[in-house]
């Protein structure tokens, strides 16, 4: 985490008390003033952690080291935060709330991940050299668009990554992939998932709102409607776009699963075609955008992902979440398979 952002958090606590970090909505109101529109990525990660309640666990625990590991796992498994970002925000919260300075990172093998002693230059577990590479000439300034790499991206069997992290680390697959974006209501459990299958990317452009792909593809929709939704009889295609409630589908275009708690899960029967280009928006708040790699078990991974998200994030009962997730994965494989 950048020191400038940590200094802002320390100032916030000094002036407003540490209770401001224990209340996510209150902290959100202050962050805009204290950061003056900067550190948007850090703010989004912090608010996601606060909404998950990790700060309360860190503030009250008597076993801080154990608690930090538990909360890192919560962010990874329940909120789909990548490990590096989860460790970073947990260390930051432990520092500003408990004055717990993070330990310097231990040397580890980049290939097998095993811990190594500082003086080792070859990993004794897998034989990988850790000696620094010779300096190379500084490359020419990068163009605003990323073009398809000459060789396929190596994923090391990682099933999915945060889309924008994958883009910044040059780990975004160009041949094909699945992108899942969430659009969760801030006031209810009303939710929309967009699943985009893309292939043969020509270029990717960063924009003010997200990433623009020059590629063909298909877009698939899943709509989660809580029992308390007031306009449940209105066709989804006619619902409010400004409120984030609209999908370009009618009830006749959707399969319906009704959960035990009366939550309705609408699953598109067919995807829509995207021609020429499409844009994936930067996620805000508790939302996410992740990319799944083409692996042999990708559809099993998609089913597990949706089961976890529907159950833990959108409060769909476990059995119903599993049923819906399996249907989502099966329909994606049938209509948008590799």
Secondary structure, DSSP 8 states (H G I E B T S, - for coil): --HHHHHHHHHHHHHH-THHHH-HHHHHHHHHHHHTT--HHHHHHHHHHHHHTHHHHHHH-S-HHHHHHHHHHHHHHHH---HHHHHHHHHHHHHHHH---------B-TTT--B--TT-SB-TTT--B-S------------SEEE--SS----TT--EEEHHHHHHTT---SSEEEEEEEEE-SSSS-EEEEEEEEEEEEEEEE-SSEEEEEEEEEEEEEEEE-TT-TTTTS-GGGS-TTTT---S--GGGEEEEE-TT--EEEEESS-EEE-S-EEEE---TT--EEEE---TTHHHHHHHHHHHIIIIIT---HHHHHHHHHHHHHHHHHHH--
